[in-house]
Amino acid sequence: SQAATKQDPIPACEWHPPLLQNVCLNSASSPEQSTTKPSPFSKTRSEWAKLGWDGPNDCLPTMPDYCVYTRIPESEPASGSPFVVISTAKSMTAIAGSTPPFLGKNKKPVSPRDVYTQEFPGKGTGVVANRTIKKGEIIKAEMPTLLLQFDMPDNDSKPGAQNGANELSREERLGIYGKAVERLDEVSKKKFMRQVGGDVVGIVDKNSFRLFVDGDEGHLGVWADVSLFNHDCRPNTHYRIQNLTHITVAVRDILPGEELTVSYIEGTIPYAERQERLESWGFKCACHACTQDLSQIAQSDARLKAITGIEEELEQLVKSGDDFPQDIGDRLVQLYVDERLDNYIAHAYTKAALLKSMIGNKKDAIKYANMAVEALEREYGPDTKDGDAMRGLAERTEEHWSWGVRMGGWAM
Ligand SMILES: C[S@@+](CC[C@H](N)C(=O)[O-])C[C@H]1O[C@@H](n2cnc3c(N)ncnc32)[C@H](O)[C@@H]1O
């Protein structure tokens, strides 16, 4: 879902598969890489060590620039690393230069004691709240255990281009993933290997998120603690990946004993499509929205259709210049609330705030703009530009570009 101000800094995320996650780490663009030329980003082992990384190790004979790098632990004893990467020197340069994101003033994740794991029939292990976790609290901010280059879409047409793991046979993947996992410390290795999926390739396929490093270079990341979160089509947390950190935030108050869930897919698609997507993951969804009775499923689908209908109606109204129905923003928000789409609600609040402002309803514009600010910060973090725009709308409503542009000669 896209905020109406078109300033979304971070596109929506999705678990892999299917591969839809978009997160970027920027660094200078480079000349193309090939198997014949050494990469201009190659460094000596001591240069990598200065950046805090041990490597390159275990490079693939068929792709000599595709190697294992391990983060050098900050404290002794160094019996392995908490974080391994399989990638090219170019992407490694961006990864080594990445710094943890700002989580917000006085914001830090809840204590590990505030959650515990439990078995759920039909779903396996899941994560449960040990106390009330308030809406907006950060549950986890975790660095990956394994990050691997998967594809370099822009390189597809270049002769001799290296395309990462999606060009490898299963045996080659087993070999290099296995060598990388062997370099993890004992605790991290145990966490990694306990994930669902069987062998290292299966674990990557069933638990990784897609992210882009260095602009367009597709990587898969495995965050072994986050992997314990089960899917729910109406989850109580939202996640984003920022500077390699996987951040999970509560989107409603979560009671002690309640399971913490994320959505592996875009939740606004109808029931039948959600089943298809989740079956391609290899499981039948046991979440509430998918196991309720057929009449409730039909009502849920009708609400999703109504959301699409309102979006289309708005597009038409913008084009035609006709008057906006005064309650169109309220109806959009109400559908999101009724459908429990708390993890995407920033979009609805933002639209409602703009619509109210456009028709000159200052009180409601301010109400929805303030709600949008909170929701945008939950979904995108403290540095969201859309959040700044909504704060501006709440504080200086009549100076905002949207104010009164569809007032039609009256104000409320
Ligand atoms: C990333 S793991 C989540 C943790 C997993 N339950 C475990 O025991 O490690 C994803 C796997 O959990 C199970 N799972 C997650 N959400 C589910 C749901 N809503 N319904 C049924 N199974 C689910 C599926 O087996 C899925 O492949």
The ligand as an ORCA input file, in Angstrom:
! r2SCAN-3c Opt
* xyz 0 1
  C       9.154    -19.024      9.353
  S       8.500    -20.484      9.982
  C       7.623    -20.009     11.426
  C       8.048    -20.808     12.670
  C       7.693    -22.274     12.613
  N       6.328    -22.487     13.086
  C       8.666    -23.110     13.417
  O       8.245    -24.063     14.070
  O       9.881    -22.846     13.360
  C       7.282    -20.782      8.784
  C       6.580    -22.124      8.914
  O       5.705    -22.121     10.052
  C       4.456    -22.732      9.743
  N       3.398    -21.691      9.771
  C       3.592    -20.363      9.917
  N       2.433    -19.696      9.922
  C       1.463    -20.615      9.766
  C       0.042    -20.516      9.669
  N      -0.618    -19.364      9.722
  N      -0.647    -21.673      9.493
  C      -0.010    -22.870      9.415
  N       1.338    -23.011      9.493
  C       2.066    -21.899      9.668
  C       4.616    -23.293      8.338
  O       5.080    -24.604      8.460
  C       5.695    -22.403      7.742
  O       6.407    -23.023      6.697
*
